[in-house]
Amino acid sequence: MVKAADIPVGGGTVFATAKIVVTQPKAGESKAFSAVCTHKGRTVASVANGTISCPCHASTYDMATGQVTGGSAPAPLPSKTITVSGGSVTIS
């Protein structure tokens, strides 16, 4: 389980072991996506400046939608169902 307070507003956190990236584009708006890059299947590494980035071949994704914004990725990151309740984030 992830604490909502651990996800920075305007940023996000990559949970490499679970292969999930959780973002908070705006205060109170949480999103979750697969952390597996759609180009070569590597795990994305970071979230900054509105972008989820994969260091392998410079693929980038929009942190609010998972849509490709640059690089070699052929498809968006698949979204995950996210629930925020009582300060905890649950992803399914």
mmCIF file as gemmi writes it, N, C-alpha and C atoms, coordinates in Angstrom:
data_model
loop_
_atom_site.group_PDB
_atom_site.id
_atom_site.type_symbol
_atom_site.label_atom_id
_atom_site.label_alt_id
_atom_site.label_comp_id
_atom_site.label_asym_id
_atom_site.label_entity_id
_atom_site.label_seq_id
_atom_site.pdbx_PDB_ins_code
_atom_site.Cartn_x
_atom_site.Cartn_y
_atom_site.Cartn_z
_atom_site.occupancy
_atom_site.B_iso_or_equiv
_atom_site.pdbx_formal_charge
_atom_site.auth_seq_id
_atom_site.auth_asym_id
_atom_site.pdbx_PDB_model_num
ATOM 1 N N . MET Axp A 1 ? 0.848 -1.182 0 1 0 ? 1 A 1
ATOM 2 C CA . MET Axp A 1 ? 0 0 0 1 0 ? 1 A 1
ATOM 3 C C . MET Axp A 1 ? 0.893 1.244 0 1 0 ? 1 A 1
ATOM 4 N N . VAL Axp A 2 ? 0.475 2.261 -0.709 1 0 ? 2 A 1
ATOM 5 C CA . VAL Axp A 2 ? 1.213 3.507 -0.856 1 0 ? 2 A 1
ATOM 6 C C . VAL Axp A 2 ? 0.491 4.598 -0.079 1 0 ? 2 A 1
ATOM 7 N N . LYS Axp A 3 ? 1.243 5.455 0.588 1 0 ? 3 A 1
ATOM 8 C CA . LYS Axp A 3 ? 0.646 6.606 1.269 1 0 ? 3 A 1
ATOM 9 C C . LYS Axp A 3 ? 0.53 7.744 0.272 1 0 ? 3 A 1
ATOM 10 N N . ALA Axp A 4 ? -0.633 8.382 0.246 1 0 ? 4 A 1
ATOM 11 C CA . ALA Axp A 4 ? -0.861 9.496 -0.669 1 0 ? 4 A 1
ATOM 12 C C . ALA Axp A 4 ? 0.18 10.592 -0.462 1 0 ? 4 A 1
ATOM 13 N N . ALA Axp A 5 ? 0.621 10.804 0.78 1 0 ? 5 A 1
ATOM 14 C CA . ALA Axp A 5 ? 1.601 11.838 1.09 1 0 ? 5 A 1
ATOM 15 C C . ALA Axp A 5 ? 2.964 11.556 0.452 1 0 ? 5 A 1
ATOM 16 N N . ASP Axp A 6 ? 3.212 10.307 0.051 1 0 ? 6 A 1
ATOM 17 C CA . ASP Axp A 6 ? 4.486 9.941 -0.571 1 0 ? 6 A 1
ATOM 18 C C . ASP Axp A 6 ? 4.54 10.268 -2.059 1 0 ? 6 A 1
ATOM 19 N N . ILE Axp A 7 ? 3.419 10.673 -2.627 1 0 ? 7 A 1
ATOM 20 C CA . ILE Axp A 7 ? 3.36 11.022 -4.049 1 0 ? 7 A 1
ATOM 21 C C . ILE Axp A 7 ? 3.355 12.541 -4.167 1 0 ? 7 A 1
ATOM 22 N N . PRO Axp A 8 ? 4.441 13.135 -4.663 1 0 ? 8 A 1
ATOM 23 C CA . PRO Axp A 8 ? 4.515 14.601 -4.709 1 0 ? 8 A 1
ATOM 24 C C . PRO Axp A 8 ? 3.549 15.214 -5.722 1 0 ? 8 A 1
ATOM 25 N N . VAL Axp A 9 ? 2.975 16.343 -5.362 1 0 ? 9 A 1
ATOM 26 C CA . VAL Axp A 9 ? 2.12 17.09 -6.289 1 0 ? 9 A 1
ATOM 27 C C . VAL Axp A 9 ? 2.994 17.584 -7.439 1 0 ? 9 A 1
ATOM 28 N N . GLY Axp A 10 ? 2.521 17.368 -8.655 1 0 ? 10 A 1
ATOM 29 C CA . GLY Axp A 10 ? 3.288 17.762 -9.83 1 0 ? 10 A 1
ATOM 30 C C . GLY Axp A 10 ? 4.39 16.774 -10.178 1 0 ? 10 A 1
ATOM 31 N N . GLY Axp A 11 ? 4.383 15.629 -9.534 1 0 ? 11 A 1
ATOM 32 C CA . GLY Axp A 11 ? 5.406 14.615 -9.775 1 0 ? 11 A 1
ATOM 33 C C . GLY Axp A 11 ? 4.84 13.234 -9.595 1 0 ? 11 A 1
ATOM 34 N N . GLY Axp A 12 ? 5.692 12.317 -9.208 1 0 ? 12 A 1
ATOM 35 C CA . GLY Axp A 12 ? 5.245 10.953 -9.017 1 0 ? 12 A 1
ATOM 36 C C . GLY Axp A 12 ? 6.346 10.078 -8.482 1 0 ? 12 A 1
ATOM 37 N N . THR Axp A 13 ? 6.01 8.821 -8.294 1 0 ? 13 A 1
ATOM 38 C CA . THR Axp A 13 ? 6.955 7.848 -7.76 1 0 ? 13 A 1
ATOM 39 C C . THR Axp A 13 ? 6.858 6.566 -8.573 1 0 ? 13 A 1
ATOM 40 N N . VAL Axp A 14 ? 8.018 6.028 -8.927 1 0 ? 14 A 1
ATOM 41 C CA . VAL Axp A 14 ? 8.086 4.757 -9.639 1 0 ? 14 A 1
ATOM 42 C C . VAL Axp A 14 ? 8.319 3.661 -8.604 1 0 ? 14 A 1
ATOM 43 N N . PHE Axp A 15 ? 7.451 2.663 -8.598 1 0 ? 15 A 1
ATOM 44 C CA . PHE Axp A 15 ? 7.605 1.497 -7.735 1 0 ? 15 A 1
ATOM 45 C C . PHE Axp A 15 ? 8.075 0.364 -8.64 1 0 ? 15 A 1
ATOM 46 N N . ALA Axp A 16 ? 9.412 0.276 -8.797 1 0 ? 16 A 1
ATOM 47 C CA . ALA Axp A 16 ? 10.012 -0.633 -9.769 1 0 ? 16 A 1
ATOM 48 C C . ALA Axp A 16 ? 9.664 -2.093 -9.506 1 0 ? 16 A 1
ATOM 49 N N . THR Axp A 17 ? 9.658 -2.505 -8.249 1 0 ? 17 A 1
ATOM 50 C CA . THR Axp A 17 ? 9.371 -3.905 -7.93 1 0 ? 17 A 1
ATOM 51 C C . THR Axp A 17 ? 7.961 -4.29 -8.356 1 0 ? 17 A 1
ATOM 52 N N . ALA Axp A 18 ? 7 -3.376 -8.127 1 0 ? 18 A 1
ATOM 53 C CA . ALA Axp A 18 ? 5.605 -3.629 -8.497 1 0 ? 18 A 1
ATOM 54 C C . ALA Axp A 18 ? 5.324 -3.277 -9.954 1 0 ? 18 A 1
ATOM 55 N N . LYS Axp A 19 ? 6.293 -2.615 -10.612 1 0 ? 19 A 1
ATOM 56 C CA . LYS Axp A 19 ? 6.154 -2.169 -12.003 1 0 ? 19 A 1
ATOM 57 C C . LYS Axp A 19 ? 4.947 -1.249 -12.192 1 0 ? 19 A 1
ATOM 58 N N . ILE Axp A 20 ? 4.827 -0.299 -11.24 1 0 ? 20 A 1
ATOM 59 C CA . ILE Axp A 20 ? 3.744 0.693 -11.251 1 0 ? 20 A 1
ATOM 60 C C . ILE Axp A 20 ? 4.367 2.075 -11.061 1 0 ? 20 A 1
ATOM 61 N N . VAL Axp A 21 ? 3.817 3.07 -11.725 1 0 ? 21 A 1
ATOM 62 C CA . VAL Axp A 21 ? 4.193 4.459 -11.473 1 0 ? 21 A 1
ATOM 63 C C . VAL Axp A 21 ? 2.921 5.188 -11.052 1 0 ? 21 A 1
ATOM 64 N N . VAL Axp A 22 ? 2.999 5.919 -9.938 1 0 ? 22 A 1
ATOM 65 C CA . VAL Axp A 22 ? 1.863 6.68 -9.417 1 0 ? 22 A 1
ATOM 66 C C . VAL Axp A 22 ? 2.219 8.155 -9.506 1 0 ? 22 A 1
ATOM 67 N N . THR Axp A 23 ? 1.318 8.95 -10.081 1 0 ? 23 A 1
ATOM 68 C CA . THR Axp A 23 ? 1.564 10.379 -10.24 1 0 ? 23 A 1
ATOM 69 C C . THR Axp A 23 ? 0.453 11.179 -9.569 1 0 ? 23 A 1
ATOM 70 N N . GLN Axp A 24 ? 0.759 12.454 -9.325 1 0 ? 24 A 1
ATOM 71 C CA . GLN Axp A 24 ? -0.24 13.384 -8.801 1 0 ? 24 A 1
ATOM 72 C C . GLN Axp A 24 ? -0.106 14.685 -9.603 1 0 ? 24 A 1
ATOM 73 N N . PRO Axp A 25 ? -0.732 14.715 -10.792 1 0 ? 25 A 1
ATOM 74 C CA . PRO Axp A 25 ? -0.602 15.887 -11.662 1 0 ? 25 A 1
ATOM 75 C C . PRO Axp A 25 ? -1.045 17.193 -10.983 1 0 ? 25 A 1
ATOM 76 N N . LYS Axp A 26 ? -2.112 17.133 -10.203 1 0 ? 26 A 1
ATOM 77 C CA . LYS Axp A 26 ? -2.624 18.282 -9.439 1 0 ? 26 A 1
ATOM 78 C C . LYS Axp A 26 ? -2.944 17.78 -8.046 1 0 ? 26 A 1
ATOM 79 N N . ALA Axp A 27 ? -2.966 18.668 -7.091 1 0 ? 27 A 1
ATOM 80 C CA . ALA Axp A 27 ? -3.284 18.284 -5.715 1 0 ? 27 A 1
ATOM 81 C C . ALA Axp A 27 ? -4.605 17.527 -5.674 1 0 ? 27 A 1
ATOM 82 N N . GLY Axp A 28 ? -4.576 16.333 -5.091 1 0 ? 28 A 1
ATOM 83 C CA . GLY Axp A 28 ? -5.78 15.529 -4.948 1 0 ? 28 A 1
ATOM 84 C C . GLY Axp A 28 ? -6.153 14.692 -6.163 1 0 ? 28 A 1
ATOM 85 N N . GLU Axp A 29 ? -5.367 14.762 -7.227 1 0 ? 29 A 1
ATOM 86 C CA . GLU Axp A 29 ? -5.64 14 -8.456 1 0 ? 29 A 1
ATOM 87 C C . GLU Axp A 29 ? -4.532 12.964 -8.655 1 0 ? 29 A 1
ATOM 88 N N . SER Axp A 30 ? -4.808 11.724 -8.314 1 0 ? 30 A 1
ATOM 89 C CA . SER Axp A 30 ? -3.804 10.667 -8.434 1 0 ? 30 A 1
ATOM 90 C C . SER Axp A 30 ? -4.081 9.792 -9.657 1 0 ? 30 A 1
ATOM 91 N N . LYS Axp A 31 ? -3.004 9.381 -10.305 1 0 ? 31 A 1
ATOM 92 C CA . LYS Axp A 31 ? -3.072 8.515 -11.486 1 0 ? 31 A 1
ATOM 93 C C . LYS Axp A 31 ? -2.079 7.381 -11.29 1 0 ? 31 A 1
ATOM 94 N N . ALA Axp A 32 ? -2.338 6.246 -11.905 1 0 ? 32 A 1
ATOM 95 C CA . ALA Axp A 32 ? -1.402 5.129 -11.86 1 0 ? 32 A 1
ATOM 96 C C . ALA Axp A 32 ? -1.319 4.486 -13.239 1 0 ? 32 A 1
ATOM 97 N N . PHE Axp A 33 ? -0.114 4.068 -13.583 1 0 ? 33 A 1
ATOM 98 C CA . PHE Axp A 33 ? 0.15 3.455 -14.878 1 0 ? 33 A 1
ATOM 99 C C . PHE Axp A 33 ? 1.125 2.297 -14.703 1 0 ? 33 A 1
ATOM 100 N N . SER Axp A 34 ? 1.162 1.429 -15.682 1 0 ? 34 A 1
ATOM 101 C CA . SER Axp A 34 ? 2.217 0.431 -15.728 1 0 ? 34 A 1
ATOM 102 C C . SER Axp A 34 ? 3.534 1.184 -15.839 1 0 ? 34 A 1
ATOM 103 N N . ALA Axp A 35 ? 4.564 0.712 -15.163 1 0 ? 35 A 1
ATOM 104 C CA . ALA Axp A 35 ? 5.888 1.335 -15.245 1 0 ? 35 A 1
ATOM 105 C C . ALA Axp A 35 ? 6.755 0.654 -16.303 1 0 ? 35 A 1
ATOM 106 N N . VAL Axp A 36 ? 6.143 -0.192 -17.13 1 0 ? 36 A 1
ATOM 107 C CA . VAL Axp A 36 ? 6.874 -0.91 -18.169 1 0 ? 36 A 1
ATOM 108 C C . VAL Axp A 36 ? 6.792 -0.112 -19.472 1 0 ? 36 A 1
ATOM 109 N N . CYS Axp A 37 ? 7.925 0.383 -19.921 1 0 ? 37 A 1
ATOM 110 C CA . CYS Axp A 37 ? 7.983 1.162 -21.153 1 0 ? 37 A 1
ATOM 111 C C . CYS Axp A 37 ? 7.471 0.324 -22.321 1 0 ? 37 A 1
ATOM 112 N N . THR Axp A 38 ? 6.661 0.933 -23.161 1 0 ? 38 A 1
ATOM 113 C CA . THR Axp A 38 ? 6.068 0.209 -24.283 1 0 ? 38 A 1
ATOM 114 C C . THR Axp A 38 ? 7.038 0.035 -25.453 1 0 ? 38 A 1
ATOM 115 N N . HIS Axp A 39 ? 8.242 0.582 -25.338 1 0 ? 39 A 1
ATOM 116 C CA . HIS Axp A 39 ? 9.219 0.413 -26.412 1 0 ? 39 A 1
ATOM 117 C C . HIS Axp A 39 ? 9.955 -0.917 -26.298 1 0 ? 39 A 1
ATOM 118 N N . LYS Axp A 40 ? 10.701 -1.129 -25.231 1 0 ? 40 A 1
ATOM 119 C CA . LYS Axp A 40 ? 11.496 -2.352 -25.085 1 0 ? 40 A 1
ATOM 120 C C . LYS Axp A 40 ? 11.213 -3.092 -23.78 1 0 ? 40 A 1
ATOM 121 N N . GLY Axp A 41 ? 10.168 -2.655 -23.039 1 0 ? 41 A 1
ATOM 122 C CA . GLY Axp A 41 ? 9.784 -3.38 -21.835 1 0 ? 41 A 1
ATOM 123 C C . GLY Axp A 41 ? 10.638 -3.103 -20.617 1 0 ? 41 A 1
ATOM 124 N N . ARG Axp A 42 ? 11.438 -2.07 -20.646 1 0 ? 42 A 1
ATOM 125 C CA . ARG Axp A 42 ? 12.241 -1.694 -19.487 1 0 ? 42 A 1
ATOM 126 C C . ARG Axp A 42 ? 11.373 -0.892 -18.531 1 0 ? 42 A 1
ATOM 127 N N . THR Axp A 43 ? 11.777 -0.794 -17.287 1 0 ? 43 A 1
ATOM 128 C CA . THR Axp A 43 ? 11.014 -0.037 -16.296 1 0 ? 43 A 1
ATOM 129 C C . THR Axp A 43 ? 11.366 1.443 -16.398 1 0 ? 43 A 1
ATOM 130 N N . VAL Axp A 44 ? 10.334 2.302 -16.426 1 0 ? 44 A 1
ATOM 131 C CA . VAL Axp A 44 ? 10.581 3.736 -16.428 1 0 ? 44 A 1
ATOM 132 C C . VAL Axp A 44 ? 11.309 4.107 -15.145 1 0 ? 44 A 1
ATOM 133 N N . ALA Axp A 45 ? 12.005 5.232 -15.144 1 0 ? 45 A 1
ATOM 134 C CA . ALA Axp A 45 ? 12.882 5.535 -14.018 1 0 ? 45 A 1
ATOM 135 C C . ALA Axp A 45 ? 12.466 6.722 -13.17 1 0 ? 45 A 1
ATOM 136 N N . SER Axp A 46 ? 11.754 7.68 -13.768 1 0 ? 46 A 1
ATOM 137 C CA . SER Axp A 46 ? 11.497 8.9 -13.002 1 0 ? 46 A 1
ATOM 138 C C . SER Axp A 46 ? 10.255 9.635 -13.491 1 0 ? 46 A 1
ATOM 139 N N . VAL Axp A 47 ? 9.81 10.552 -12.623 1 0 ? 47 A 1
ATOM 140 C CA . VAL Axp A 47 ? 8.709 11.453 -12.962 1 0 ? 47 A 1
ATOM 141 C C . VAL Axp A 47 ? 9.159 12.854 -12.566 1 0 ? 47 A 1
ATOM 142 N N . ALA Axp A 48 ? 9.189 13.769 -13.531 1 0 ? 48 A 1
ATOM 143 C CA . ALA Axp A 48 ? 9.589 15.148 -13.257 1 0 ? 48 A 1
ATOM 144 C C . ALA Axp A 48 ? 9.038 16.053 -14.345 1 0 ? 48 A 1
ATOM 145 N N . ASN Axp A 49 ? 8.713 17.263 -13.967 1 0 ? 49 A 1
ATOM 146 C CA . ASN Axp A 49 ? 8.249 18.272 -14.923 1 0 ? 49 A 1
ATOM 147 C C . ASN Axp A 49 ? 7.111 17.779 -15.809 1 0 ? 49 A 1
ATOM 148 N N . GLY Axp A 50 ? 6.186 17.024 -15.224 1 0 ? 50 A 1
ATOM 149 C CA . GLY Axp A 50 ? 5.015 16.544 -15.957 1 0 ? 50 A 1
ATOM 150 C C . GLY Axp A 50 ? 5.266 15.348 -16.844 1 0 ? 50 A 1
ATOM 151 N N . THR Axp A 51 ? 6.451 14.745 -16.74 1 0 ? 51 A 1
ATOM 152 C CA . THR Axp A 51 ? 6.846 13.684 -17.658 1 0 ? 51 A 1
ATOM 153 C C . THR Axp A 51 ? 7.329 12.439 -16.919 1 0 ? 51 A 1
ATOM 154 N N . ILE Axp A 52 ? 6.87 11.291 -17.373 1 0 ? 52 A 1
ATOM 155 C CA . ILE Axp A 52 ? 7.394 9.995 -16.929 1 0 ? 52 A 1
ATOM 156 C C . ILE Axp A 52 ? 8.461 9.627 -17.952 1 0 ? 52 A 1
ATOM 157 N N . SER Axp A 53 ? 9.667 9.302 -17.487 1 0 ? 53 A 1
ATOM 158 C CA . SER Axp A 53 ? 10.778 9.068 -18.405 1 0 ? 53 A 1
ATOM 159 C C . SER Axp A 53 ? 11.368 7.674 -18.286 1 0 ? 53 A 1
ATOM 160 N N . CYS Axp A 54 ? 11.699 7.112 -19.445 1 0 ? 54 A 1
ATOM 161 C CA . CYS Axp A 54 ? 12.422 5.85 -19.518 1 0 ? 54 A 1
ATOM 162 C C . CYS Axp A 54 ? 13.834 6.188 -19.998 1 0 ? 54 A 1
ATOM 163 N N . PRO Axp A 55 ? 14.85 5.833 -19.232 1 0 ? 55 A 1
ATOM 164 C CA . PRO Axp A 55 ? 16.219 6.207 -19.602 1 0 ? 55 A 1
ATOM 165 C C . PRO Axp A 55 ? 16.819 5.361 -20.72 1 0 ? 55 A 1
ATOM 166 N N . CYS Axp A 56 ? 16.202 4.242 -21.042 1 0 ? 56 A 1
ATOM 167 C CA . CYS Axp A 56 ? 16.787 3.305 -21.991 1 0 ? 56 A 1
ATOM 168 C C . CYS Axp A 56 ? 16.926 3.907 -23.397 1 0 ? 56 A 1
ATOM 169 N N . HIS Axp A 57 ? 15.838 4.399 -23.981 1 0 ? 57 A 1
ATOM 170 C CA . HIS Axp A 57 ? 15.869 4.99 -25.318 1 0 ? 57 A 1
ATOM 171 C C . HIS Axp A 57 ? 15.142 6.329 -25.36 1 0 ? 57 A 1
ATOM 172 N N . ALA Axp A 58 ? 15.087 7.003 -24.201 1 0 ? 58 A 1
ATOM 173 C CA . ALA Axp A 58 ? 14.541 8.364 -24.089 1 0 ? 58 A 1
ATOM 174 C C . ALA Axp A 58 ? 13.052 8.474 -24.388 1 0 ? 58 A 1
ATOM 175 N N . SER Axp A 59 ? 12.297 7.414 -24.157 1 0 ? 59 A 1
ATOM 176 C CA . SER Axp A 59 ? 10.844 7.524 -24.313 1 0 ? 59 A 1
ATOM 177 C C . SER Axp A 59 ? 10.291 8.332 -23.15 1 0 ? 59 A 1
ATOM 178 N N . THR Axp A 60 ? 9.292 9.162 -23.438 1 0 ? 60 A 1
ATOM 179 C CA . THR Axp A 60 ? 8.649 9.969 -22.396 1 0 ? 60 A 1
ATOM 180 C C . THR Axp A 60 ? 7.14 9.869 -22.538 1 0 ? 60 A 1
ATOM 181 N N . TYR Axp A 61 ? 6.477 10.031 -21.389 1 0 ? 61 A 1
ATOM 182 C CA . TYR Axp A 61 ? 5.021 9.908 -21.318 1 0 ? 61 A 1
ATOM 183 C C . TYR Axp A 61 ? 4.46 11.044 -20.479 1 0 ? 61 A 1
ATOM 184 N N . ASP Axp A 62 ? 3.254 11.481 -20.803 1 0 ? 62 A 1
ATOM 185 C CA . ASP Axp A 62 ? 2.559 12.493 -20.019 1 0 ? 62 A 1
ATOM 186 C C . ASP Axp A 62 ? 2.146 11.888 -18.676 1 0 ? 62 A 1
ATOM 187 N N . MET Axp A 63 ? 2.488 12.555 -17.569 1 0 ? 63 A 1
ATOM 188 C CA . MET Axp A 63 ? 2.206 11.989 -16.249 1 0 ? 63 A 1
ATOM 189 C C . MET Axp A 63 ? 0.722 11.987 -15.892 1 0 ? 63 A 1
ATOM 190 N N . ALA Axp A 64 ? -0.099 12.749 -16.611 1 0 ? 64 A 1
ATOM 191 C CA . ALA Axp A 64 ? -1.535 12.793 -16.32 1 0 ? 64 A 1
ATOM 192 C C . ALA Axp A 64 ? -2.329 11.78 -17.145 1 0 ? 64 A 1
ATOM 193 N N . THR Axp A 65 ? -1.794 11.418 -18.318 1 0 ? 65 A 1
ATOM 194 C CA . THR Axp A 65 ? -2.554 10.551 -19.228 1 0 ? 65 A 1
ATOM 195 C C . THR Axp A 65 ? -1.835 9.256 -19.615 1 0 ? 65 A 1
ATOM 196 N N . GLY Axp A 66 ? -0.52 9.226 -19.456 1 0 ? 66 A 1
ATOM 197 C CA . GLY Axp A 66 ? 0.262 8.079 -19.894 1 0 ? 66 A 1
ATOM 198 C C . GLY Axp A 66 ? 0.551 8.085 -21.386 1 0 ? 66 A 1
ATOM 199 N N . GLN Axp A 67 ? 0.079 9.109 -22.099 1 0 ? 67 A 1
ATOM 200 C CA . GLN Axp A 67 ? 0.3 9.189 -23.546 1 0 ? 67 A 1
ATOM 201 C C . GLN Axp A 67 ? 1.769 9.46 -23.861 1 0 ? 67 A 1
ATOM 202 N N . VAL Axp A 68 ? 2.238 8.934 -24.976 1 0 ? 68 A 1
ATOM 203 C CA . VAL Axp A 68 ? 3.617 9.141 -25.419 1 0 ? 68 A 1
ATOM 204 C C . VAL Axp A 68 ? 3.814 10.613 -25.764 1 0 ? 68 A 1
ATOM 205 N N . THR Axp A 69 ? 4.917 11.191 -25.252 1 0 ? 69 A 1
ATOM 206 C CA . THR Axp A 69 ? 5.249 12.574 -25.584 1 0 ? 69 A 1
ATOM 207 C C . THR Axp A 69 ? 6.588 12.692 -26.306 1 0 ? 69 A 1
ATOM 208 N N . GLY Axp A 70 ? 7.324 11.581 -26.409 1 0 ? 70 A 1
ATOM 209 C CA . GLY Axp A 70 ? 8.594 11.619 -27.124 1 0 ? 70 A 1
ATOM 210 C C . GLY Axp A 70 ? 9.303 10.277 -27.093 1 0 ? 70 A 1
ATOM 211 N N . GLY Axp A 71 ? 10.339 10.177 -27.911 1 0 ? 71 A 1
ATOM 212 C CA . GLY Axp A 71 ? 11.151 8.964 -27.926 1 0 ? 71 A 1
ATOM 213 C C . GLY Axp A 71 ? 10.576 7.874 -28.809 1 0 ? 71 A 1
ATOM 214 N N . SER Axp A 72 ? 11.001 6.643 -28.528 1 0 ? 72 A 1
ATOM 215 C CA . SER Axp A 72 ? 10.692 5.498 -29.385 1 0 ? 72 A 1
ATOM 216 C C . SER Axp A 72 ? 9.443 4.717 -29.006 1 0 ? 72 A 1
ATOM 217 N N . ALA Axp A 73 ? 8.807 5.057 -27.908 1 0 ? 73 A 1
ATOM 218 C CA . ALA Axp A 73 ? 7.639 4.283 -27.437 1 0 ? 73 A 1
ATOM 219 C C . ALA Axp A 73 ? 6.518 4.303 -28.476 1 0 ? 73 A 1
ATOM 220 N N . PRO Axp A 74 ? 5.968 3.122 -28.81 1 0 ? 74 A 1
ATOM 221 C CA . PRO Axp A 74 ? 4.914 3.051 -29.817 1 0 ? 74 A 1
ATOM 222 C C . PRO Axp A 74 ? 3.498 3.22 -29.268 1 0 ? 74 A 1
ATOM 223 N N . ALA Axp A 75 ? 3.34 3.162 -27.94 1 0 ? 75 A 1
ATOM 224 C CA . ALA Axp A 75 ? 1.995 3.2 -27.349 1 0 ? 75 A 1
ATOM 225 C C . ALA Axp A 75 ? 2.063 3.823 -25.956 1 0 ? 75 A 1
ATOM 226 N N . PRO Axp A 76 ? 0.929 4.322 -25.469 1 0 ? 76 A 1
ATOM 227 C CA . PRO Axp A 76 ? 0.906 4.902 -24.121 1 0 ? 76 A 1
ATOM 228 C C . PRO Axp A 76 ? 1.113 3.842 -23.044 1 0 ? 76 A 1
ATOM 229 N N . LEU Axp A 77 ? 1.437 4.297 -21.843 1 0 ? 77 A 1
ATOM 230 C CA . LEU Axp A 77 ? 1.511 3.393 -20.7 1 0 ? 77 A 1
ATOM 231 C C . LEU Axp A 77 ? 0.09 2.994 -20.317 1 0 ? 77 A 1
ATOM 232 N N . PRO Axp A 78 ? -0.172 1.712 -20.125 1 0 ? 78 A 1
ATOM 233 C CA . PRO Axp A 78 ? -1.512 1.291 -19.706 1 0 ? 78 A 1
ATOM 234 C C . PRO Axp A 78 ? -1.854 1.856 -18.324 1 0 ? 78 A 1
ATOM 235 N N . SER Axp A 79 ? -3.065 2.39 -18.197 1 0 ? 79 A 1
ATOM 236 C CA . SER Axp A 79 ? -3.484 2.939 -16.911 1 0 ? 79 A 1
ATOM 237 C C . SER Axp A 79 ? -3.928 1.823 -15.979 1 0 ? 79 A 1
ATOM 238 N N . LYS Axp A 80 ? -3.84 2.1 -14.697 1 0 ? 80 A 1
ATOM 239 C CA . LYS Axp A 80 ? -4.268 1.181 -13.649 1 0 ? 80 A 1
ATOM 240 C C . LYS Axp A 80 ? -5.388 1.857 -12.869 1 0 ? 80 A 1
ATOM 241 N N . THR Axp A 81 ? -6.259 1.063 -12.26 1 0 ? 81 A 1
ATOM 242 C CA . THR Axp A 81 ? -7.319 1.606 -11.416 1 0 ? 81 A 1
ATOM 243 C C . THR Axp A 81 ? -6.712 1.993 -10.083 1 0 ? 81 A 1
ATOM 244 N N . ILE Axp A 82 ? -7.004 3.212 -9.645 1 0 ? 82 A 1
ATOM 245 C CA . ILE Axp A 82 ? -6.436 3.733 -8.411 1 0 ? 82 A 1
ATOM 246 C C . ILE Axp A 82 ? -7.546 4.252 -7.511 1 0 ? 82 A 1
ATOM 247 N N . THR Axp A 83 ? -7.419 3.975 -6.217 1 0 ? 83 A 1
ATOM 248 C CA . THR Axp A 83 ? -8.372 4.461 -5.226 1 0 ? 83 A 1
ATOM 249 C C . THR Axp A 83 ? -7.589 5.131 -4.107 1 0 ? 83 A 1
ATOM 250 N N . VAL Axp A 84 ? -7.991 6.333 -3.743 1 0 ? 84 A 1
ATOM 251 C CA . VAL Axp A 84 ? -7.362 7.036 -2.631 1 0 ? 84 A 1
ATOM 252 C C . VAL Axp A 84 ? -8.395 7.138 -1.523 1 0 ? 84 A 1
ATOM 253 N N . SER Axp A 85 ? -8.054 6.608 -0.351 1 0 ? 85 A 1
ATOM 254 C CA . SER Axp A 85 ? -8.978 6.615 0.778 1 0 ? 85 A 1
ATOM 255 C C . SER Axp A 85 ? -8.201 6.648 2.078 1 0 ? 85 A 1
ATOM 256 N N . GLY Axp A 86 ? -8.556 7.582 2.951 1 0 ? 86 A 1
ATOM 257 C CA . GLY Axp A 86 ? -7.918 7.646 4.258 1 0 ? 86 A 1
ATOM 258 C C . GLY Axp A 86 ? -6.417 7.874 4.181 1 0 ? 86 A 1
ATOM 259 N N . GLY Axp A 87 ? -5.948 8.565 3.174 1 0 ? 87 A 1
ATOM 260 C CA . GLY Axp A 87 ? -4.527 8.844 3.044 1 0 ? 87 A 1
ATOM 261 C C . GLY Axp A 87 ? -3.722 7.719 2.41 1 0 ? 87 A 1
ATOM 262 N N . SER Axp A 88 ? -4.388 6.634 2.004 1 0 ? 88 A 1
ATOM 263 C CA . SER Axp A 88 ? -3.716 5.51 1.358 1 0 ? 88 A 1
ATOM 264 C C . SER Axp A 88 ? -4.149 5.393 -0.096 1 0 ? 88 A 1
ATOM 265 N N . VAL Axp A 89 ? -3.225 4.951 -0.907 1 0 ? 89 A 1
ATOM 266 C CA . VAL Axp A 89 ? -3.471 4.743 -2.336 1 0 ? 89 A 1
ATOM 267 C C . VAL Axp A 89 ? -3.477 3.241 -2.579 1 0 ? 89 A 1
ATOM 268 N N . THR Axp A 90 ? -4.527 2.746 -3.207 1 0 ? 90 A 1
ATOM 269 C CA . THR Axp A 90 ? -4.629 1.332 -3.564 1 0 ? 90 A 1
ATOM 270 C C . THR Axp A 90 ? -4.706 1.253 -5.084 1 0 ? 90 A 1
ATOM 271 N N . ILE Axp A 91 ? -3.903 0.37 -5.66 1 0 ? 91 A 1
ATOM 272 C CA . ILE Axp A 91 ? -3.863 0.199 -7.114 1 0 ? 91 A 1
ATOM 273 C C . ILE Axp A 91 ? -4.306 -1.209 -7.456 1 0 ? 91 A 1
ATOM 274 N N . SER Axp A 92 ? -5.177 -1.303 -8.466 1 0 ? 92 A 1
ATOM 275 C CA . SER Axp A 92 ? -5.619 -2.634 -8.895 1 0 ? 92 A 1
ATOM 276 C C . SER Axp A 92 ? -5.596 -2.754 -10.398 1 0 ? 92 A 1
